């Protein structure tokens, strides 16, 4: 009997994170092995059987003394672990690791078991709001890489749930006016809340972008490179305007349209060698302008 109780204790430690409330330091009264093993039966996943077993434990809790009550509260926790996991699944896909959410939900389950008054109704009816509240506090306090105002955080969570519901109902993503009407919020409030969607978790620079093989970091490098081109173009604008129409066209095709010398040669109807000579002359002129714009004179 003692070995069975010891095994049950070790199982409960592995399944429940006891950090917020120490339920393991309990002197358990003698119990039959099958009483402790009931909560490990696969039937605990069946909602009807779980309700029946929970009602039995609640009735026992009403008549139990303090020591016996602690044991029964632990059994209630173990019986409803699957319900806690279900609450965690409800909040999945919102920027937090699923296993972290499972642990947070189970902490909420333990806290609910300590504060539960069996005279007020079913245990699960009391525990569900507690678990959901603990998870919402977790998102509010720890899950934001950039922390927006509290009202926007709350709107973001409500909008995320409404967007899921409306997507299933409409078979498409809901529009901002549809979300606003559904939630009785203004469109500006919807837009403000949607702007913080990326604040839950910083995006990895290694994540692929769309269907392309390049990563987000490589894509950002391309954007930075394009800004460099803009800066160069603005610097060279005075010299570019002094080029002949043909040379301006040459620069545009080579450095903005990024055509090859062969393609440019076909465009002008000359040889590729001729295009190469023109480019050398134009680039020499532009380079001279960058090095000393005061003494700059365009080559003819």
C-alpha positions in Angstrom: 0.0 0.0 0.0 2.8 2.4 0.9 4.6 1.8 -2.4 1.4 2.6 -4.3 0.9 5.8 -2.4 4.5 6.8 -3.0 4.1 6.1 -6.7 1.0 8.2 -6.8 2.8 11.0 -5.1 5.6 11.0 -7.7 3.1 11.0 -10.5 1.3 14.0 -9.1 4.6 15.9 -8.9 5.4 15.2 -12.5 1.9 16.2 -13.8 1.3 19.3 -11.7 3.7 22.3 -11.3 3.5 22.9 -7.6 5.4 26.2 -7.6 2.6 28.6 -6.6 1.0 26.3 -4.1 2.8 23.5 -2.2 0.3 20.7 -2.2 2.9 17.9 -2.0 3.8 18.6 1.7 0.6 16.9 2.9 0.3 14.1 5.4 -2.2 11.8 3.6 -4.5 9.6 5.6 -4.6 5.9 4.7 -6.4 5.3 1.5 -7.2 2.3 -0.7 -5.0 2.0 -3.8 -7.9 2.0 -6.1 -9.0 5.3 -4.7 -5.8 7.0 -5.7 -5.6 5.2 -9.0 -9.1 6.3 -10.1 -7.8 9.7 -11.3 -5.3 8.0 -13.6 -7.9 6.0 -15.5 -8.4 6.9 -19.2 -12.1 7.5 -18.4 -11.2 10.9 -16.8 -11.0 12.3 -20.3 -14.7 11.5 -20.7 -16.6 14.7 -19.7 -19.6 12.7 -18.3 -17.5 10.4 -16.2 -15.3 13.3 -15.1 -18.4 15.2 -13.9 -19.6 12.1 -12.0 -16.3 11.6 -10.3 -15.9 15.3 -9.6 -19.3 15.3 -7.9 -18.3 12.3 -5.7 -15.1 14.1 -4.6 -17.0 17.3 -4.0 -19.4 15.5 -1.7 -16.5 13.9 0.1 -14.8 17.3 0.5 -17.9 18.7 2.2 -17.6 16.1 4.9 -13.8 15.8 5.1 -11.5 17.3 7.8 -8.6 19.6 6.9 -6.1 16.8 6.2 -8.5 14.7 4.2 -9.7 17.8 2.3 -6.1 18.5 1.1 -6.0 15.0 -0.4 -9.3 15.4 -2.1 -8.3 18.7 -3.5 -5.2 17.1 -5.0 -7.4 14.4 -6.5 -9.6 17.1 -8.1 -6.5 18.6 -9.7 -5.4 15.3 -11.1 -8.9 14.6 -12.3 -9.1 17.8 -14.3 -5.6 18.0 -15.8 -7.1 17.3 -19.2 -9.5 20.2 -18.8 -6.5 22.5 -18.0 -4.8 21.3 -21.2 -7.9 22.1 -23.1 -7.9 25.7 -21.8 -4.2 25.9 -22.9 -5.2 24.7 -26.4 -7.8 27.4 -26.6 -5.1 30.1 -26.3 -2.6 28.4 -28.6 -1.2 30.1 -31.7 -0.9 33.5 -30.1 2.8 33.9 -29.9 3.5 31.8 -26.8 4.9 28.3 -26.5 2.1 25.7 -26.1 3.9 23.9 -23.3 4.3 27.1 -21.4 0.6 27.7 -21.7 -0.1 24.2 -20.4 2.0 24.8 -17.3 0.3 28.2 -16.7 -3.2 26.6 -17.0 -2.2 23.8 -14.6 -0.9 26.4 -12.1 -4.3 28.1 -12.3 -6.0 24.7 -11.7 -3.9 24.2 -8.5 -4.8 27.7 -7.3 -8.4 27.0 -8.0 -8.3 23.8 -5.9 -6.9 25.7 -2.9 -9.6 28.4 -3.0 -12.5 26.2 -4.0 -15.6 26.2 -1.7 -17.5 23.0 -2.4 -20.7 24.5 -1.1 -20.9 26.9 -4.0 -21.2 24.5 -6.9 -19.1 22.3 -9.2 -15.3 22.4 -9.1 -14.9 22.8 -12.9 -17.3 25.7 -12.9 -15.1 27.4 -10.4 -11.7 26.3 -11.9 -12.3 27.3 -15.6 -12.6 31.1 -15.0 -9.5 30.9 -12.7 -7.4 29.1 -15.3 -8.5 31.5 -18.0 -7.7 34.4 -15.8 -4.2 33.1 -15.0 -3.5 32.6 -18.7 -4.8 36.1 -19.6 -2.6 37.6 -16.9 0.3 35.6 -18.4 -0.3 37.2 -21.8 -0.7 40.6 -20.4 2.3 40.6 -18.1 4.9 38.4 -19.9 4.1 37.8 -23.5 4.6 41.2 -25.0 7.9 42.0 -26.7 6.7 45.6 -27.0 4.1 46.4 -24.4 1.2 48.6 -25.7 -1.4 50.3 -23.4 -3.6 47.9 -21.3 -6.8 48.7 -23.2 -5.2 47.8 -26.5 -3.9 44.6 -25.1 -7.4 43.6 -23.9 -8.9 44.6 -27.3 -6.3 42.5 -29.1 -7.2 39.4 -27.2 -10.9 39.9 -27.7 -10.4 40.6 -31.4 -8.3 37.5 -31.9 -11.1 35.3 -30.6 -13.7 37.1 -32.6 -11.6 36.8 -35.7 -11.4 33.0 -35.3 -15.2 32.8 -34.7 -16.1 34.9 -37.7 -13.6 33.1 -39.9 -15.4 29.8 -39.2 -18.8 31.5 -39.7 -18.0 33.4 -42.9 -15.4 30.9 -44.3 -13.1 33.9 -44.9 -11.2 36.5 -42.9 -13.6 39.1 -41.5 -13.2 42.7 -42.5 -12.5 45.5 -40.1 -16.1 46.8 -40.3 -17.4 43.3 -39.6 -15.2 42.9 -36.6 -16.2 46.4 -35.3 -19.9 45.6 -35.7 -19.5 42.1 -34.1 -17.6 43.5 -31.0 -19.4 46.9 -30.9 -16.1 48.7 -31.1 -15.0 51.5 -33.4 -13.0 50.8 -36.5 -10.2 52.9 -35.2 -10.1 50.7 -32.0 -9.9 47.6 -34.2 -7.1 49.0 -36.3 -5.1 50.1 -33.2 -5.5 46.6 -31.7 -4.5 44.8 -34.9 -1.3 46.9 -35.1 0.0 45.1 -32.0 -0.4 41.6 -33.4 3.4 41.3 -33.8 4.2 42.5 -30.3 3.6 39.1 -28.6 6.8 37.6 -29.8 9.8 38.9 -31.8 10.0 37.4 -35.3 13.1 35.4 -36.1 15.3 36.7 -38.9 15.7 33.1 -40.1 11.9 32.6 -40.7 11.1 32.1 -44.5 9.3 34.8 -46.3 6.2 33.6 -48.2 7.0 31.0 -50.9 10.5 32.4 -51.4 13.6 30.6 -50.2 15.1 33.7 -48.6 14.7 34.5 -44.9 13.2 37.6 -43.3 16.7 38.9 -42.5 17.8 38.6 -46.2 14.6 40.4 -47.3 15.4 43.2 -44.8 18.9 43.4 -46.3 17.4 43.9 -49.7 15.2 46.7 -48.4 18.2 48.4 -46.9 20.1 48.0 -50.2 17.2 49.7 -52.0 17.4 52.6 -49.6 21.1 52.9 -50.4 20.2 53.1 -54.1 17.8 56.0 -53.3 20.5 57.9 -51.4 23.0 57.4 -54.3 20.4 58.5 -56.8 19.7 61.7 -54.8 23.4 62.5 -54.6 23.9 62.0 -58.3 20.8 63.8 -59.4 22.5 67.1 -60.4 25.1 65.2 -62.5 22.5 62.9 -64.0 20.5 65.8 -65.2 23.5 67.1 -67.2 23.9 63.8 -69.0 22.7 63.5 -72.6 19.3 61.8 -73.1 21.0 58.7 -74.4 23.3 58.4 -71.4 20.4 59.0 -69.0 18.6 56.1 -70.7 21.8 54.0 -70.5 22.1 54.6 -66.7 18.4 53.9 -66.2 18.5 50.6 -68.0 21.7 49.4 -66.4 21.2 50.4 -62.8 17.5 50.8 -62.2 16.0 48.2 -64.6 19.1 46.0 -64.0 19.4 44.9 -67.6 22.5 43.1 -68.8 24.9 44.8 -71.2 23.7 42.4 -73.9 20.1 43.4 -73.3 21.0 47.1 -73.4 22.9 46.6 -76.6 19.8 45.0 -78.2 17.7 48.0 -76.9 20.1 50.5 -78.6 20.9 48.4 -81.6 24.6 48.5 -81.1 27.3 46.0 -80.0 27.8 44.9 -76.4 31.3 46.3 -76.6 30.0 49.7 -77.5 27.7 49.7 -74.5 30.6 48.7 -72.3 32.6 51.8 -73.5 29.6 54.1 -72.9 29.2 52.8 -69.4 32.9 53.3 -68.6 32.8 56.9 -69.8 29.5 57.8 -68.0 30.6 56.1 -64.7 34.0 58.0 -64.8 32.1 61.2 -65.1 29.8 60.4 -62.3 32.6 59.2 -60.1 34.5 62.5 -60.7 31.4 64.4 -59.6 31.2 62.5 -56.4 34.9 63.0 -55.6 34.9 66.8 -56.4 31.6 68.3 -57.5 33.1 71.8 -57.6 35.6 71.0 -60.3 33.3 68.6 -62.1 33.0 68.9 -65.9 31.0 66.4 -67.9 33.0 64.5 -70.5 31.7 65.1 -74.0 
